[in-house]
Amino acid sequence: MWARTDGRHRVLLGLLVFNALSATIGGIALMTTWIPEQPEWVRATDFPSNYLPGVILMAVVGGSSLIAAIAQVKDSDGWPLASIVAGTVMAYWIVGELASIRAFHPLQVIYLVTGVLVVVLTPSTRPPGHRGP
């Protein structure tokens, strides 16, 4: 297990919190039209508006990162798995977003990178009692 003072541990936690806050705020922005409705964003999807994608962004993408961050802080047994799931969810969200809205924004690169970094920075764990390299 990592020492709490490990820099990689803090960077990972920072990325998880950043992703959780960003996805939550972005989801709320889509649901409340802080971000004006963009019909072209949902044209190639089954969504009638930006509302449901906002719910998914907030609850699934933001929620998974929040759960992983809390699990890491509490040093729960499954926090590495939660972290990998959260990073993967973020990366897939961005890939799906690019494919569905068929438009590019520089923030998408940032979020794709943060999702991938979460996965890469999460330590692998070994089963209890495992010995060897």
C-alpha positions in Angstrom: 0.0 0.0 0.0 1.2 3.5 -0.7 2.4 5.8 2.0 0.0 8.8 2.4 2.9 11.2 1.6 3.6 9.6 -1.8 3.4 12.3 -4.5 1.8 9.9 -6.9 -0.9 9.2 -4.3 -1.7 12.9 -4.1 -1.7 13.5 -7.8 -4.1 10.6 -8.3 -6.4 11.9 -5.6 -6.2 15.4 -7.2 -7.2 14.0 -10.6 -10.1 12.1 -9.1 -11.4 15.1 -7.3 -10.8 17.3 -10.4 -12.8 14.8 -12.5 -15.5 14.5 -9.9 -16.0 18.2 -9.6 -15.7 18.9 -13.3 -18.2 16.2 -14.3 -20.6 17.2 -11.6 -20.5 20.9 -12.5 -20.7 20.0 -16.3 -23.6 17.7 -15.7 -25.5 20.4 -13.7 -24.6 22.9 -16.4 -26.1 20.7 -19.1 -29.3 20.0 -17.0 -29.9 23.6 -16.1 -28.9 25.1 -19.5 -26.0 27.1 -17.9 -24.5 25.7 -21.1 -27.1 26.7 -23.7 -28.9 23.9 -25.4 -27.0 22.7 -28.5 -29.3 20.6 -30.7 -26.3 19.4 -32.8 -24.8 17.8 -29.7 -27.6 15.3 -29.5 -28.6 15.1 -33.2 -26.7 11.8 -33.8 -28.0 10.3 -30.5 -31.3 9.0 -29.0 -31.3 11.9 -26.5 -34.0 14.6 -27.2 -32.0 17.2 -25.3 -28.8 17.7 -23.2 -30.7 17.0 -20.0 -30.2 13.2 -19.8 -26.5 13.4 -20.9 -26.1 15.9 -18.1 -27.6 13.5 -15.6 -25.2 10.7 -16.8 -22.2 13.0 -16.7 -23.0 14.1 -13.2 -24.1 10.8 -11.7 -22.0 8.2 -13.5 -18.8 10.1 -14.5 -18.7 12.5 -11.6 -20.1 9.9 -9.1 -17.5 7.2 -10.0 -14.7 9.7 -9.5 -16.1 10.9 -6.2 -16.6 7.3 -5.0 -13.0 6.5 -6.0 -11.6 9.6 -4.3 -13.5 8.9 -1.0 -12.4 5.2 -1.1 -8.8 6.3 -1.6 -8.9 8.8 1.3 -10.5 6.1 3.5 -7.9 3.6 2.2 -10.7 1.1 1.5 -9.6 -2.3 0.2 -11.2 -1.8 -3.2 -10.1 1.7 -3.8 -7.7 0.8 -6.7 -10.5 -0.9 -8.5 -12.8 2.0 -8.0 -10.1 4.3 -9.3 -9.5 2.3 -12.4 -13.2 2.2 -13.1 -13.5 5.9 -12.6 -10.6 6.6 -15.0 -12.0 4.2 -17.6 -15.5 5.8 -17.3 -14.1 9.2 -17.9 -12.0 8.1 -20.9 -15.0 6.2 -22.4 -17.3 9.2 -21.8 -15.0 11.5 -23.8 -14.6 9.0 -26.6 -18.4 8.6 -26.8 -18.9 12.3 -26.6 -16.5 12.8 -29.5 -18.3 10.1 -31.5 -21.8 11.4 -30.8 -21.4 15.2 -31.1 -18.9 14.9 -33.9 -17.2 18.1 -32.7 -13.9 18.8 -31.0 -13.2 21.0 -28.0 -9.7 21.3 -26.3 -11.3 20.4 -23.0 -12.0 16.9 -24.3 -8.2 16.3 -24.6 -7.8 17.4 -21.0 -10.5 15.0 -19.7 -9.3 12.2 -21.9 -5.8 12.6 -20.4 -7.1 12.9 -16.8 -9.1 9.7 -17.3 -6.1 7.8 -18.7 -3.8 9.2 -16.0 -6.1 8.0 -13.3 -5.8 4.4 -14.7 -2.1 4.6 -15.2 -1.3 6.1 -11.8 -3.5 3.7 -9.9 -1.3 1.0 -8.2 -1.8 -2.6 -8.9 -2.5 -4.7 -5.9 -1.6 -8.3 -5.2 -3.8 -10.8 -3.6 -3.3 -11.2 0.2 -0.4 -13.6 1.0 1.1 -13.3 -2.5 4.9 -13.5 -2.5 7.4 -12.8 -5.2 7.9 -10.2 -7.9 
